[in-house]
Amino acid sequence: MSAIPDPQLAQRVRRFVEQEILPRELELGACDAAAAVLAAALQDQARAAGVFGNFYPRADGSRALPLLDYLAIAAEEGRSEFAPAILGCDASLDAYMLGRHANAELRERFFLPLLRGELVPCYAMSEPDSIGSIPATLTSRAEWHGEHWTLNGRKWFICRAGRADFATVIARTADGPLQQSLSMLVVPTDSPGFAFVRPLALLGRQQGQGELLFKDVQVSPQQVLGAPGEGIALMQRRLGLGRLLRAAHWLGLAQRCFDDLCARVHSPRGAQARLADKQLVRARVYKVFREIAAARGLLADAAAKFDRGQANAIEVNLAKLAASDALSSAVDSAVQVMGAEGLSELSPLSGIYRNARTTHILDGTDDALISTLGRDLLTATAPGRAFDCRSPSLLLDKVTP
C-alpha cells in the first residue's frame, strides 16, 4: 500500500530549487571540480531539508508514492536542469529496478546504500558500434567461465559515467533468441578492467555523458539483476518508467521557461517594447501554454495507467514526445522574446535550449518513437478490431501475438 503523499512536499521542493539551486546555476554549469563540490554540498542540504529521493522506493522495494502523485513534485524538481541530480532524482529509476529485481547481495551492496544517497549509479546500454533502438545489434558480451562471467565491451553516451559508483550493464550472455540472450549485470566501477574512457560533450557542453570500457571484467552470478536472459524484459520495464520520469522533469523546465517568458513580457523592458500588445508574442504565449497543458494531460494518463499496472506503451511514448516538444517550444519562445540576452550567460535559457534539443534523442529518438507509434496505432485499428482511443495500449496488448 502506498503512503499518503505529503501535500506540502511539492512546495518545499520548489522553495529549495528556487532558493538554493537557481541562484547557483551558472556555477553548476561550469562542470568543473568546483561545480562537483557545490553539487555535493547542495545534495547534503537537500537531504537535511527532506527533499531528496522523492520517488525512491521503500527499503522493501515497494513504491512509497504513486507515480501520478509524484508528477507535481517532479515538475518542481525539473525547474532547474541541475536539480534532478542534486535531489537524487537521477537515481530513482535505478532504485526502482534494484528494489524490484535485486537479490539479497545486490540489495545490501547497492540498493540500500543508494536509498541513503551514498552511491551514484549509471545505466550502460548504448554502444559505439550498435543501433540504440535495435537491441539485437548490441555487441557487449559476458562469457560464463565456471564460477563467474567475464564481461567485455564498450558503452558510450552514458549518463553519470564519470562519477558513478556502479553501472547496470546490458550484455549478451547467451546465443539464440534475443528474448533470452541479454542480461543486466551490476558492475562496480572499481572492478578490475572497468575504465572510464572519456567524457562526451553534447552540443559542445559537458552534461555528464561519457564512454566506458569493460575488458575482462569478472562478474559473479550474484551481480545479475533479475535472472540471466531477462535483459529485454527488464529493459522494457525500465524504459517505460524512465521516459515518464524524464518527461515529468522536462515539463517542469518547460513551465519555468513559460514563466520567464511571461515575466519578460510584464517587465518594465517588456512594457517599454509593448510586448503584451504584439500579436506574435500573444501567439507564442498561447502556443507554449497549450503544449505544456496537453503534454501534462498525456503524462497524467500514462502515469495513472502505470500505477494500475495497465499496458501503457503508446501512452508513454506519446507523453515523452509531447513533453520534449513542449520544452523545445517553451525555451525557443522565451529566447525569442528575451532577445540577445536569452542567448548569453546572463540567462539560463541558452543552457536549457541545448538541453531541450537533447530530449529529442535521449531515451528514444523522435523518429524511432513516431515510427513505432504509427505502427502500433495501425495494428490496433486494423479492420475487424475494435479500437478504444482511451486505452490503445491495452487493446494492443490483447491483440498482439
Summary of the structure (lengths in Angstrom):
residues: 401
radius of gyration: 21.7
end to end distance: 33.1
largest distance: 75.9
contacts: 1330
relative contact order: 0.10
helix: 56%
strand: 14%
